[in-house]
Amino acid sequence: MPIGEIVDPTKDSVNRLWRLFLRIGVPILGVILVVVVVVGVTLHSYRNTKAGILKLTHIILKTEQSRVSQEVLTYLSPATTSSKLVVDMLGHIPSEYGTGMFYTYAMSSLRQTKQLQSFYLADEKGNFTMIERVVDKPNEVRIVTLKPDQNGGQFQEDLSTFDGKKLGTKMKPANAYDPRLRSWYEQAMQTGKLTWSPPSLMPSKKGLIITASIPYKDRDGKKGVFAVSISLQQLTTFLSSLNISKHAQAIIVDRQKNIIASPELLLQFGDNEWTPETNKIDPNFSPVVARAYDQFLVNGIGIRSFKVDKATLEEKRNKKGIPLSQESDVGTYISITSQLPEYVQRWVVLIVIPESDFSSFAVTGGKQNLLFSLLLVALAAAMAGVLIYQGHRMDHLGQRFKYLKNIAERENNAIEMIASKPEVFDPNNEALSLTEGFCSLVSAERVSIWHISDDQKTLICNDLYDKKDGNHAEGAQYSIQEIPDFFKAITENEILEIDDAVNDSRIAQFYRLFMRSSETKSALITPVLGRDGTIGAVIIEDTPYLHNIRHISKIFAGLVAMRFVAAAVQFSADNHIVSSDEQHPVTATTHLTENIQDNLSTLTREQKAAFLVKPGSTRYNDVQFDALDQDEQQGIYPSVAVMNIAFSGYLTSDIAMTAKLVTPIKDLVIVLQDIAKKYGLFYVKIMGGHLVAVAGCTKEPDVTAPIRLAHAALDMRAACLEMISGIGTESNFGIGIDVGPAIGSWFGKDPKVFNLWGPTIGMSALMANMATDGGAVQVTQSAYNDLKNDFLFRPRGTFFIPKVGISHTFILAGRR
């Protein structure tokens, strides 16, 4: 044998590489997997730790915020307290004692309260007295009195100690000084209440003051203004002393971004050029504080987090051409804002803290924990790699075996369910047990059975079972114009496995109308096949076995097809059996109309009135809801339910064809008449191409009237769909319902005729005329509000009603 034909089986490169992968690759992958797990656990622990720290930080900061706000209120409260006290005293003493009382109170207050700077007293005649603390000499006070005269007046300035010892007196020209023209005087007189003036620089340039002024009237009717000024220097010093964190910033601002107090103000008190207008929050130099203030304007008071990124700072730097912010400003910040009460002009206490001040040690600890964890798991991961692979492989095989076993059990259950319930083949029995059992069998959220109408224009729901609610529903219908793509898809006789109904063009329209309300996403759609093609569909929503139950769904689709065929055969037989005596066809509605007399010759004069159901002549469950007295029943009924069925397409230019339609239409009207009696409707009558049914003609609103009328509407729609399809014309119909007030009364003498009119009658006709496509039941907003708890709806849209405006309409889809 030639050497070239000898094959060495040990040199199989595929098997060698596979063994190499099992021996080396798998352990390495196991190590990587363990490392990823450890990293994930460490990161999770770090995030939880950081979140806990930040949560605790928020609690601490909230406490600190309350403390700062309370300190500020305590600092400013002497002004409000003294203002109210002095005004009360001035209002109860004669004018001649006012100055002495003012002097006594001011001196006492300046001795006791360090933040009080000065007191003012001015009356409506221009008299003015000021008592203020000497900034550089804490034991001295200055008393300034204005004495008006024709030459502009003079100031008398007296210096004294707090003990009352006079140190000197001097006179200065007042230069026509008028306290009544000062802002603190004018604002107090205009508002009539305590008013705060903006911060201003003290004459000594040693700090800022704010002034609170309030008007008063003494016992003699003399008006004036009392004012007190508070130094902000100690408040600024308090903010500077806060030790919340290393980089925390605290300021007090007003709604115009004026800085009332901040640590930086201590550096500006000696600047002669300082003005309130220049002392505002500047985003160019303080981007963090400006951003925190903007957060307050947008979100209000509270604790907020925000980020300052480098790109924003560079953009500002490029626009202004000056160095605006340092890179240390970049990062995440926590802002705390609280608003002071109205009597301090809604000032805002703003504290800004870098998040890193609290979370930096969590970052360091997290890194160390990560390194130690990786070191500890490295050896264990290398040794356990192969075992992990083998265990994973066995788990996979076991799950696969379990899954196949589960599928086999479900197949057996499907066959057993069919074999144990032969009544599911009977079309006269409802499909409730069928859909409920099938839903449980495939673990779906919803299962529904649909059939296509004989004219191939409407898809109608026979039964819908929802596992979440445990309820059944029926009667929902959609025309081919609403879901053309879905009609096309199911008539191609192929099973549709749809994972994402939202984005699948074949079912997207159906999803929006039917599935979206239940929030289901996937669907298995199995066509129900008849002799001439698709006659319906079985729809399974949100089953975990979407791609593995095609054969089971085919079994149930075949069972549904047998039910549909049996129903069609029964209907055909009922409509083609001819009576031997009368030689007239017996219709499918014979069992409903066998006791109804339709011979005009046997009717009395009163029975020949225009009503199919005489007003107030029916009962529902042995209850007489509406009863008429032909002599007294008239007036306004507050809540009448009106149904209007609009028929179209029955009259043609061919008289012979039109004549042939009379008999089936008469049969249909008899069925509708019997349905109205079944639900105890008030009256039914025909008006041209419309059939009008009414319930609820009572002086007090009848809550059952809309419900009984809606049940009758669904039964009448089913009867019309069944009987009109056999006429063989392009005839169609629509049903409209409205609930509202109406006026009713008897008219005529012999016989009397009851008539009802009002906007509710016209609105129901409008709803019917707008719903003639596919025999839909369209209701108004008021009817929907009365029926939504007992029936299923889908929105139809909006339309404009003159003198009313935009109104919403809904399609009655079925019973709950």
KENUKE-742739 format. One line per field, with one value per residue (C-alpha): residue number from 1; z, x, y; residue in one letter. Coordinates in steps of 0.05 Angstrom, whole numbers, plus 5000, padded with zeros to 4 digits. Each point is the difference from the previous one (the first is absolute). Example, Ala and Ser with C-alpha at 12.3 -4.5 7.8 and 13.67 -1.06 7.14 Angstrom:
// residues 2
resi: [1|2]
up: [5156|4987]
east: [5246|5027]
north: [4910|5069]
resn: [a|s]
// end
This chain:
// residues 816
resi: [1|2|3|4|5|6|7|8|9|10|11|12|13|14|15|16|17|18|19|20|21|22|23|24|25|26|27|28|29|30|31|32|33|34|35|36|37|38|39|40|41|42|43|44|45|46|47|48|49|50|51|52|53|54|55|56|57|58|59|60|61|62|63|64|65|66|67|68|69|70|71|72|73|74|75|76|77|78|79|80|81|82|83|84|85|86|87|88|89|90|91|92|93|94|95|96|97|98|99|100|101|102|103|104|105|106|107|108|109|110|111|112|113|114|115|116|117|118|119|120|121|122|123|124|125|126|127|128|129|130|131|132|133|134|135|136|137|138|139|140|141|142|143|144|145|146|147|148|149|150|151|152|153|154|155|156|157|158|159|160|161|162|163|164|165|166|167|168|169|170|171|172|173|174|175|176|177|178|179|180|181|182|183|184|185|186|187|188|189|190|191|192|193|194|195|196|197|198|199|200|201|202|203|204|205|206|207|208|209|210|211|212|213|214|215|216|217|218|219|220|221|222|223|224|225|226|227|228|229|230|231|232|233|234|235|236|237|238|239|240|241|242|243|244|245|246|247|248|249|250|251|252|253|254|255|256|257|258|259|260|261|262|263|264|265|266|267|268|269|270|271|272|273|274|275|276|277|278|279|280|281|282|283|284|285|286|287|288|289|290|291|292|293|294|295|296|297|298|299|300|301|302|303|304|305|306|307|308|309|310|311|312|313|314|315|316|317|318|319|320|321|322|323|324|325|326|327|328|329|330|331|332|333|334|335|336|337|338|339|340|341|342|343|344|345|346|347|348|349|350|351|352|353|354|355|356|357|358|359|360|361|362|363|364|365|366|367|368|369|370|371|372|373|374|375|376|377|378|379|380|381|382|383|384|385|386|387|388|389|390|391|392|393|394|395|396|397|398|399|400|401|402|403|404|405|406|407|408|409|410|411|412|413|414|415|416|417|418|419|420|421|422|423|424|425|426|427|428|429|430|431|432|433|434|435|436|437|438|439|440|441|442|443|444|445|446|447|448|449|450|451|452|453|454|455|456|457|458|459|460|461|462|463|464|465|466|467|468|469|470|471|472|473|474|475|476|477|478|479|480|481|482|483|484|485|486|487|488|489|490|491|492|493|494|495|496|497|498|499|500|501|502|503|504|505|506|507|508|509|510|511|512|513|514|515|516|517|518|519|520|521|522|523|524|525|526|527|528|529|530|531|532|533|534|535|536|537|538|539|540|541|542|543|544|545|546|547|548|549|550|551|552|553|554|555|556|557|558|559|560|561|562|563|564|565|566|567|568|569|570|571|572|573|574|575|576|577|578|579|580|581|582|583|584|585|586|587|588|589|590|591|592|593|594|595|596|597|598|599|600|601|602|603|604|605|606|607|608|609|610|611|612|613|614|615|616|617|618|619|620|621|622|623|624|625|626|627|628|629|630|631|632|633|634|635|636|637|638|639|640|641|642|643|644|645|646|647|648|649|650|651|652|653|654|655|656|657|658|659|660|661|662|663|664|665|666|667|668|669|670|671|672|673|674|675|676|677|678|679|680|681|682|683|684|685|686|687|688|689|690|691|692|693|694|695|696|697|698|699|700|701|702|703|704|705|706|707|708|709|710|711|712|713|714|715|716|717|718|719|720|721|722|723|724|725|726|727|728|729|730|731|732|733|734|735|736|737|738|739|740|741|742|743|744|745|746|747|748|749|750|751|752|753|754|755|756|757|758|759|760|761|762|763|764|765|766|767|768|769|770|771|772|773|774|775|776|777|778|779|780|781|782|783|784|785|786|787|788|789|790|791|792|793|794|795|796|797|798|799|800|801|802|803|804|805|806|807|808|809|810|811|812|813|814|815|816]
up: [5000|4983|5059|4977|5010|5074|5048|5073|5041|5056|4955|4996|5007|5015|5060|5025|4999|5035|5056|5006|5007|5054|5040|4995|4970|5046|5065|4973|4983|5069|5031|4957|5020|5075|4993|4965|5055|5054|4965|4992|5074|5020|4956|5026|5071|4984|4969|5059|5048|4962|4996|5074|5014|4956|5033|5068|4973|4977|5070|5032|4950|5010|5075|4986|4953|5055|5048|4952|4983|5074|5014|4945|5025|5071|4976|4964|5049|5046|4943|4990|5074|5017|4941|5022|5073|4986|4952|5054|5052|4954|4983|5073|5026|4984|4949|5052|5034|4936|4996|5072|4993|4935|5033|5059|4958|4949|5053|5036|4935|4978|5067|4998|4926|4966|4928|5005|4969|5001|5011|4961|5016|4949|4997|4945|5016|4986|5072|5004|5056|4992|5054|4975|5027|4988|4961|5024|5072|5026|5064|4965|4963|4954|5005|4940|5000|4940|5013|4936|4985|4939|4987|4988|5072|5048|5029|5074|5014|5072|5021|5065|5033|5011|5072|4979|5009|4947|4964|4955|4955|4932|4946|4925|4943|4976|4927|4993|5023|5000|5030|4964|4934|5023|4972|5069|5016|4932|4996|5070|4985|4933|5025|5068|5032|5020|4941|4991|4958|4957|5033|5002|5022|5068|4998|5037|4944|5054|4975|4972|5032|4984|5023|5022|5002|5021|5001|5063|5024|5071|5044|4973|4928|4982|4949|4995|4985|5049|4971|5027|4966|5011|4985|4955|5022|5056|4953|4949|5055|5020|4928|4998|5064|4973|4997|4959|4957|4971|4938|5021|4980|5035|4978|5009|4937|4981|4938|4960|5010|5049|5051|5069|5039|4982|5025|4940|5023|5057|4947|4969|5060|4992|4926|4988|4931|5027|4978|5006|4924|4994|5057|4961|4984|4940|4960|4968|5067|5041|4951|5056|5042|4938|4979|5070|4999|4931|5028|5055|4950|4959|5055|5062|5070|5022|4989|4927|4964|4937|4957|4975|4940|4970|4931|5029|5037|4938|4959|5049|5001|4924|4997|5053|4984|5074|5048|5031|5040|5023|4983|5074|4985|4956|5035|5034|5053|5052|5010|5059|4994|5050|4996|5057|5016|4965|5054|4979|4926|4981|5008|4981|5041|4950|5019|4946|5017|4953|5002|5004|5070|5026|4951|4990|5054|4970|4934|5035|5040|4939|4962|5057|5007|4926|5001|5060|4971|4934|5037|5041|4943|4950|5026|5014|4931|4966|5038|4991|4926|4972|5052|4984|4927|5013|5048|4950|4946|5043|5020|4927|4982|5059|4981|4929|5021|5047|4946|4950|5054|5014|4926|4997|5061|4970|4937|5040|5040|4936|4974|5068|5005|4933|5015|5070|4977|4939|5010|4972|4931|5010|4971|5046|5061|5014|4989|5071|5023|4934|5005|5075|4995|4941|5036|5060|4954|4966|5059|4959|5025|4953|4950|4952|4945|4940|4939|4935|4980|4939|4959|5016|5026|5076|5051|5061|5068|5023|5066|5035|5065|5040|5052|5040|5014|4992|4957|4933|4948|4933|4944|4981|4925|4950|4927|4943|4991|5071|4997|4925|5012|5054|4955|4945|5047|5029|4932|4973|5043|5035|5075|5024|5056|5019|5055|4996|4980|5006|4943|4956|4941|4993|5069|5021|4984|5038|5058|5007|5000|5041|5033|5026|5056|5031|4990|4965|4950|4965|4964|4967|4948|4970|4943|5006|4932|4967|4933|4962|5040|5066|5040|5066|5044|5068|5033|5058|5035|5041|5006|5019|4949|4941|4952|5025|5000|4927|4998|5063|4973|4935|5041|5033|4935|4969|5059|4992|4925|5016|5045|4946|4947|5045|5015|4925|4984|5054|4976|4928|5020|5041|4941|4947|5035|4968|5038|4966|5017|4982|4953|5031|5023|5075|5021|5053|5045|5002|5073|5016|4961|5003|5049|4965|4961|4938|4971|4994|4995|5071|5031|5037|4983|5058|4979|4930|5027|4973|5053|4993|5076|5033|5050|5070|4981|5016|5062|5014|5052|5026|5012|4967|4990|4957|5006|4964|5019|4935|5035|5044|4975|4969|5015|5002|5012|5028|4973|4940|4962|4925|4948|4925|4947|4931|4942|4931|4931|5003|4947|4929|4932|4986|5029|4994|5039|5054|5006|5013|5060|5036|5029|5030|5027|5034|5031|5025|5031|5036|5031|5020|5030|5042|5024|5022|5041|5029|5031|5021|4955|5007|4928|4929|4935|4928|4968|4926|4995|5075|5058|5066|5068|5066|5074|5063|4992|5074|5043|5040|4961|4989|5004|4968|4937|4963|5019|4976|4935|4988|5010|4951|4951|5000|4989|4945|4966|5001|4971|4945|4982|4997|4959|4956|4973|4971|4961|4947|4990|5018|5058|5063|5068|5058|5073|5042|5074|5041|5072|5021|5016|4956|4998|4992|4996|4973|4937|4964|5025|4976|4998|5041|4977|5047|4969|5026|4974|5018|4984|5025|4944|4946|5029|4999|4927|4985|5034|4959|4933|5016|5017|4938|4979|5025|5048|5057|5064|5011|5065|5025|5059|5047|4981|5008|5071|5020|4967|5007|5063|4968|4927|4958|4956|4953|4981|4932|4999|5007|4960|5003|5023|4987|5065|5039|4975|4994|5024|5009|4972|5016|4968|5044|4991|5045|5070|5057]
east: [5000|5029|5020|4957|4937|5015|4956|5021|4937|5039|5011|4927|5008|4927|4998|5068|4977|4936|5037|5048|4940|4969|5064|5025|4947|4943|5039|5021|4928|4980|5051|4974|4929|5016|5039|4941|4953|5047|5007|4925|4988|5054|4971|4931|5025|5037|4937|4957|5052|5003|4925|4994|5052|4964|4934|5030|5032|4932|4972|5058|4996|4925|5013|5055|4953|4948|5052|5025|4929|4983|5063|4982|4929|5025|5048|4946|4943|5017|4982|4931|4987|5022|4961|4934|5013|5017|4942|4953|5028|4998|4928|4978|5036|4992|5047|5039|5024|5020|5071|5016|4973|5039|5065|4991|4984|5056|5053|4978|4998|5069|5029|4968|5004|5068|4975|4954|5035|4951|4928|4961|4936|4968|4930|4957|5024|5072|5025|5056|5039|5056|5036|5058|5059|5070|5036|5070|4978|4955|4981|4976|4937|4984|4933|4981|4939|4975|4971|4966|5001|4995|5075|5002|5001|5056|5023|5015|5049|5010|5052|4990|5016|4951|4997|4971|5063|5003|5067|4984|4951|5009|4955|5004|4960|4947|5003|4925|5002|4930|4990|4933|5037|5043|4986|4989|4947|4965|4998|4971|4946|4982|4997|4970|5039|5070|5047|5074|5046|5057|5069|5040|5070|5006|5027|5061|5014|5007|4946|4931|4933|4928|4942|4931|4947|4927|4947|4962|4945|5001|4940|4992|4996|5070|5034|5073|5050|5043|5063|5055|5066|5038|5074|5015|5073|4988|4954|5057|5048|4953|4998|5076|5005|4958|5042|4954|5056|5067|4974|4929|4973|4942|4966|4934|4969|4935|4956|5039|5066|5024|5048|4974|5055|5060|5071|5028|4962|5051|5051|4957|4980|5058|4989|4971|4975|4956|4927|4942|4994|5071|4991|4962|5013|5046|5000|5067|5037|4955|4972|4985|4959|4965|4981|4974|4958|4972|4982|4961|4962|4980|4987|4987|5027|5032|5062|5023|5059|5031|5063|5047|5038|5065|4970|4951|5055|5044|4942|4991|5074|5002|4940|5025|5074|5018|5017|4934|5005|5053|4997|4985|4930|4987|4962|4935|4971|4945|4959|4954|4950|4949|4955|4989|4930|4966|5017|5074|4985|5004|5075|5033|5054|5044|5054|5043|5045|5042|4977|5072|5006|4957|5012|5076|5016|4947|5039|5065|4969|4967|5065|5035|4943|5002|5075|4994|4940|5036|5060|4959|4958|5056|5023|4930|4976|5058|4986|4925|4999|4991|4949|4960|5000|4978|4945|4976|4998|4960|4952|4989|4986|4953|4962|4995|4972|4951|4978|4987|4963|4957|4983|4981|4956|4965|4987|4969|4959|4974|4976|4970|4964|4967|4983|4972|4954|4961|4953|5055|4979|4930|4994|4941|5045|5042|5075|5016|5031|5037|5036|5011|5029|5044|5026|5021|5029|5049|5011|4977|4974|4940|4967|4945|4959|4979|4956|4994|4930|4967|5012|5075|5000|5000|5041|4957|5024|4961|5036|5060|5029|5048|5041|5017|4928|4970|4945|4969|4980|4966|4972|5061|5001|5046|4986|5048|5011|5027|5049|5013|5071|4975|4944|5050|5047|4949|4968|5067|4988|5068|5013|5030|5052|5010|5049|4989|4929|5015|5050|4972|4963|4954|4969|5018|4930|4967|5048|4980|4926|4998|5066|5027|4948|5024|5075|5014|5058|5005|4947|4990|4946|4972|4949|4936|4991|4933|4982|5011|5059|5009|4937|5031|5061|5025|5045|5046|5034|5064|5014|5071|4993|4989|5044|4985|4924|4983|4974|4958|4970|4983|4961|4959|4991|4972|4953|4976|4991|4955|4958|4995|4981|4949|4970|4997|4967|4948|4986|4994|4952|4958|4994|4982|4948|4931|4935|4954|4939|5019|5059|5039|5072|5012|5055|5054|4962|4936|5012|4999|4938|4955|4953|4998|4936|5014|4929|4976|4928|5002|5029|4957|4999|5045|5049|5005|5038|5069|5037|5030|5002|4947|5028|5005|4971|5059|5034|5071|5011|4929|5017|4960|5053|4958|4924|4958|4936|4970|4970|5058|5066|5037|5058|5076|5035|5071|5035|4970|5038|4986|5022|4994|5011|5012|4989|5028|5001|4931|4967|5024|4975|4977|4929|4998|5064|4976|4934|5039|5033|4935|4990|5070|4998|4934|5030|5060|4954|4961|5065|5021|4931|5006|5070|4974|4945|5052|5040|4939|5012|4952|4978|5023|4976|5021|5013|5017|5066|5012|4977|4998|5001|4994|5011|4999|4940|4995|4998|5060|5061|4997|5071|4978|4973|5067|5022|4936|5003|5073|4984|4942|5047|5050|4945|4968|5067|5011|4930|5012|5068|4969|4938|5025|5057|4948|4963|5055|5003|5048|4954|5034|4983|5029|4979|5007|4987|4996|4978|4974|4939|4938|4929|4941|4925|4935|4972|4933|4932|4980|5046|5052|5073|5059|5058|5070|5047|5064|5075|5008|4954|5039|5068|4982|4979|5066|5039|4961|5012|5075|5004|4968|5066|4999|4942|5038|4967|5025|4986|5010|5043|4941|4978|5071|5004|4937|5021|5076|4996|4957|5022|5064|5015|5052|5007|4972|5026|4972|4953|4973|4929|4974|4989|5030|5071|5046|4969|5031|4966|5011|4984|4963|5043|4965|4980|5048]
north: [5000|5068|5042|5056|4958|4986|5040|5013|5008|5034|5060|5020|5076|5012|4952|5025|5072|4982|4963|5058|5047|4955|4996|5071|5045|4979|5014|5067|5017|4977|5048|5057|4983|5000|5065|5032|4976|5026|5066|5005|4984|5050|5054|4986|5003|5065|5030|4979|5028|5065|5004|4987|5054|5049|4983|5011|5064|5025|4988|5037|5056|5007|5007|5051|5037|5005|5026|5053|5022|5004|5041|5049|5006|5010|5052|5040|4988|5060|5047|4970|4994|5070|5029|4969|5019|5072|5009|4973|5048|5060|4985|5004|5063|5074|5032|5039|4936|4964|5028|4982|4930|4991|5023|4954|4938|5013|5008|4937|4960|5023|4979|4931|4980|5005|4994|5060|5060|5059|5022|5053|5037|5048|5030|5028|5072|4985|4993|4949|4966|4948|4962|4957|4961|5030|4945|5014|5014|4945|5038|5063|5019|5058|5035|5042|5045|5039|5069|5025|5074|5046|4995|4926|4977|4980|4934|4999|4944|4978|4949|4962|4934|4944|5022|5067|5042|5055|5007|5059|5036|5032|5029|4985|5028|4951|5023|4993|4927|4971|4931|4994|4994|4942|4931|4969|5052|4998|4923|4994|5052|4967|4928|5015|4943|4980|5010|4983|5044|4972|4994|5065|5020|5034|5071|4976|4949|4947|4953|4992|5015|4985|5041|4977|5055|5000|5055|5019|5048|5027|5011|5071|4976|5023|4955|4981|4945|4961|4966|4957|4982|4935|4990|4942|4995|4950|4959|4999|4979|4944|4973|5003|4959|4942|4937|4954|4973|5021|5034|5019|5069|5035|5064|5036|5031|5032|4987|5052|4962|5053|4970|5017|4965|4957|4989|5039|5063|5008|5018|5055|5042|5047|5012|5069|4979|4945|5003|4950|4997|4972|4951|4946|4927|5001|4934|5021|5000|4953|4948|4950|5048|5028|4929|4984|5063|4981|4932|5035|5044|4939|4947|5041|4988|4935|4958|4992|4970|5029|4995|5053|4974|5025|5014|5051|5037|5002|5027|5057|5014|5005|5046|5049|4997|4999|4944|4982|4937|4951|4927|4988|5025|4939|4944|4980|5046|4997|5064|5014|5056|5026|5061|5047|5025|5059|5050|4996|5010|4926|4996|4934|4964|4964|4949|4966|4940|4957|4928|4977|5030|4943|4943|5003|4950|4953|5001|4984|4943|4972|4996|4964|4951|4986|4984|4955|4963|4987|4974|4951|4972|4991|4931|4975|5021|4964|4935|5002|5019|4930|4981|5062|4981|4929|5022|5051|4947|4952|5055|5017|4928|4992|5064|4976|4933|5033|5047|4944|4961|5061|5007|4926|5007|5061|4962|4943|5050|5031|4933|4981|5066|4989|4928|5015|5056|4979|5060|5046|4974|5026|5071|5014|4996|5062|4996|5022|4934|4993|5067|4995|4929|5019|5062|4957|4946|5047|5048|5060|5067|5001|4953|5021|4968|5043|4987|5038|5023|4970|5063|4996|5071|4992|4962|4983|4972|4939|4995|5032|4972|5044|4961|5063|5017|4931|5030|4984|5052|4996|5042|5042|5012|5035|5014|4985|5075|5005|4941|4985|4972|4953|4975|4987|4963|4951|4986|4974|4937|5004|4997|5066|4999|5073|5019|5076|5018|5074|5002|4944|5032|4939|5009|5071|5026|4943|5012|5073|4984|4936|4979|5065|5007|4935|5017|4933|5000|4933|4959|4932|5006|4935|5006|4960|4968|4983|4971|5065|5027|5037|5007|5024|5000|4978|5053|4982|5059|5000|4926|4977|4943|5047|4961|4930|4990|5006|4929|5010|5064|4963|4949|5054|5039|4935|4992|5073|4987|4941|5044|5054|4949|4967|5069|5016|4934|5011|5070|4976|4945|5048|5048|4948|4956|5014|4990|4949|5041|5071|4987|5058|4995|4992|5049|4992|5048|4957|4983|5075|5018|4939|5034|5068|5018|5041|5003|5071|4977|4974|5064|5049|5074|5016|4945|5030|5060|5018|4961|4930|4999|5042|5052|4972|4931|4955|4972|4976|4946|5013|5073|5056|5054|5048|5008|5053|5034|5025|5060|5024|4970|5059|5046|4996|4934|5012|4937|4965|4945|5002|4949|5014|4946|5032|4952|5017|4967|4969|5043|4994|5024|4929|4997|4924|4992|5048|4961|4936|5032|5015|4930|4990|5071|4985|4938|5041|5053|4946|4973|5070|5012|4937|5019|5067|4965|4953|5058|5040|5060|5059|5003|4982|5032|5005|5068|4992|4964|5004|4957|5039|4966|5038|4982|5042|5047|5011|5062|4974|4973|4924|4972|4935|5033|5010|4930|4966|5041|4980|4926|5007|5036|4942|4949|5042|5008|4925|4989|5051|4970|4931|5018|5056|4957|4953|5054|5001|5076|5056|5017|5026|5029|5039|5008|5063|5010|5064|5014|5068|5042|5000|5028|4953|5008|4970|5031|4992|4979|4931|4965|5038|4994|5009|5038|5015|5053|5037|5000|4928|4974|5037|4980|4926|5006|5035|4944|4948|5035|5005|4925|4969|4969|4928|5006|5031|5025|5072|5036|5071|5022|5003|4929|4975|5028|4961|4934|4995|4957|4947|4999|5002|5061|5026|5073|5021|5072|5070|5044|5071|5015|5071|5039|4943|4992|4940|4935|4930|4937|4927|4932|4951|4937|4950|4979|4993]
resn: [m|p|i|g|e|i|v|d|p|t|k|d|s|v|n|r|l|w|r|l|f|l|r|i|g|v|p|i|l|g|v|i|l|v|v|v|v|v|v|g|v|t|l|h|s|y|r|n|t|k|a|g|i|l|k|l|t|h|i|i|l|k|t|e|q|s|r|v|s|q|e|v|l|t|y|l|s|p|a|t|t|s|s|k|l|v|v|d|m|l|g|h|i|p|s|e|y|g|t|g|m|f|y|t|y|a|m|s|s|l|r|q|t|k|q|l|q|s|f|y|l|a|d|e|k|g|n|f|t|m|i|e|r|v|v|d|k|p|n|e|v|r|i|v|t|l|k|p|d|q|n|g|g|q|f|q|e|d|l|s|t|f|d|g|k|k|l|g|t|k|m|k|p|a|n|a|y|d|p|r|l|r|s|w|y|e|q|a|m|q|t|g|k|l|t|w|s|p|p|s|l|m|p|s|k|k|g|l|i|i|t|a|s|i|p|y|k|d|r|d|g|k|k|g|v|f|a|v|s|i|s|l|q|q|l|t|t|f|l|s|s|l|n|i|s|k|h|a|q|a|i|i|v|d|r|q|k|n|i|i|a|s|p|e|l|l|l|q|f|g|d|n|e|w|t|p|e|t|n|k|i|d|p|n|f|s|p|v|v|a|r|a|y|d|q|f|l|v|n|g|i|g|i|r|s|f|k|v|d|k|a|t|l|e|e|k|r|n|k|k|g|i|p|l|s|q|e|s|d|v|g|t|y|i|s|i|t|s|q|l|p|e|y|v|q|r|w|v|v|l|i|v|i|p|e|s|d|f|s|s|f|a|v|t|g|g|k|q|n|l|l|f|s|l|l|l|v|a|l|a|a|a|m|a|g|v|l|i|y|q|g|h|r|m|d|h|l|g|q|r|f|k|y|l|k|n|i|a|e|r|e|n|n|a|i|e|m|i|a|s|k|p|e|v|f|d|p|n|n|e|a|l|s|l|t|e|g|f|c|s|l|v|s|a|e|r|v|s|i|w|h|i|s|d|d|q|k|t|l|i|c|n|d|l|y|d|k|k|d|g|n|h|a|e|g|a|q|y|s|i|q|e|i|p|d|f|f|k|a|i|t|e|n|e|i|l|e|i|d|d|a|v|n|d|s|r|i|a|q|f|y|r|l|f|m|r|s|s|e|t|k|s|a|l|i|t|p|v|l|g|r|d|g|t|i|g|a|v|i|i|e|d|t|p|y|l|h|n|i|r|h|i|s|k|i|f|a|g|l|v|a|m|r|f|v|a|a|a|v|q|f|s|a|d|n|h|i|v|s|s|d|e|q|h|p|v|t|a|t|t|h|l|t|e|n|i|q|d|n|l|s|t|l|t|r|e|q|k|a|a|f|l|v|k|p|g|s|t|r|y|n|d|v|q|f|d|a|l|d|q|d|e|q|q|g|i|y|p|s|v|a|v|m|n|i|a|f|s|g|y|l|t|s|d|i|a|m|t|a|k|l|v|t|p|i|k|d|l|v|i|v|l|q|d|i|a|k|k|y|g|l|f|y|v|k|i|m|g|g|h|l|v|a|v|a|g|c|t|k|e|p|d|v|t|a|p|i|r|l|a|h|a|a|l|d|m|r|a|a|c|l|e|m|i|s|g|i|g|t|e|s|n|f|g|i|g|i|d|v|g|p|a|i|g|s|w|f|g|k|d|p|k|v|f|n|l|w|g|p|t|i|g|m|s|a|l|m|a|n|m|a|t|d|g|g|a|v|q|v|t|q|s|a|y|n|d|l|k|n|d|f|l|f|r|p|r|g|t|f|f|i|p|k|v|g|i|s|h|t|f|i|l|a|g|r|r]
// end
